[in-house]
């Protein structure tokens, strides 16, 4: 059987839909009184391992999280350098939080009683002690020469520090299988490390983190190339935390935790359930309106809208996007814009089908409506881009909830363009144009 080009495209769209549906389904699915567990994505290729649970992440207002307040010690810094030091401190804290795997965190500065503070809000993180240790540790890495071949000898601090580090990564010892930290120095740092190892062959070189010796290996030979290993009696979790701290860099100012608390969801489970019901009722009414107003064309629009919802939810889980109440508002607004595109096409089709054959009227309708759809959606995407503030422009100061709204709106608009133009167009070509022909 020969398939037309639109039919082939619909097959590809259907396969894409099935993949998105698999991701969108909850972890546990009730099925005839039994519970079916959806498998996670677990791929391992050599040393690279990908694990994805496809859980939907909720923000502080929907799921709660941790609220931490750190106070900076500014006693040893001059007033003219205070502003730059606080900005740098905020950047390092943000980097650590992002490396920790938190999506859509809130990190902001505050002055209180002449004290500089960093306020951190972490959606979905209930272990405040673990988060506080990761964020607040200074992580100052230095290398030191040891006068004797043991770590108990006198230490002489070298000029090789964490500032010479290009990146750190989790690795495993080929002999023992224990987790270790693999270090890659910059070009200048690699030169320093080579000189140190050449000078200390047969001796120990101590590696200190925050003045604490974490490893003191014996140098067997001169090491070139700028690579080193930190080994010790570490667990995998300890190595991961150490890698995060080293990659984020040392804090420019010492900080101390002055407040920590677990924040409960401000909306509550019942309010969230009511919001979901309201969204489903609104979506059902939109679908009913399209079917009643446009008949078979409305059915095609309804199918496209269902595909739009599944693809959007799948993207939220893949990226992942932390859903807050403003984020849900952005999604619902994009649903309305997706239907708006179909209405423009269908109204144009009503005008054109009386002037020319149905097949030609369909193509002309899409072509002439495209300009309006494109311009409207580009204007919305530009607005969403500005609100998302991806480059942290100082004149905007957009908050986390505003960014969440902008991100969900932008994703929704982009997917609605795909479903409105590609999905709906090929559905109409198959079920309307070819049937009339």
Buried (B, 14 or more C-beta within 10 A) or exposed (E): EEEEEBBEBBEEBEEBBEEBBBBBBEBEEEEEEEEEEBEEEEEEEEEEEEEEEBEBBBBBBBBBBBBBBBBBEBEEBEEEEBEEBBEBBBBBBBBBBBBBEBBBBBBBBEEEEEEBBBBBBBBBBEEBEBBBEBBBBBBBBBBBBBEEEEBEBEBEEBEBBBBBBEEBBBBBEEEEEBBBBBBBBBEEBBBBBBBBBEEBEEBBBBBBBEEEBBBBBEBEEBBEEBEBBBBBEBEEEBBBBBBBBBBBBBBBBBBEBEEBEEBEBEBEEEBBEEBEEEBEEEBEEBBEBBBEEBEEBBBBBBBBBBBBBBBBBBBBBEEBBBBBBBBBBBBBBBBEBBBBBBBBBBBBBEEBBEEEEBBEBBBBBBEBBBEBBEEBBEEBBEBBBEBBBEEEEEEEEBEBBBBBBBBBBBBBBBBBBBBBBBBBBBBBBBBBBEEEE
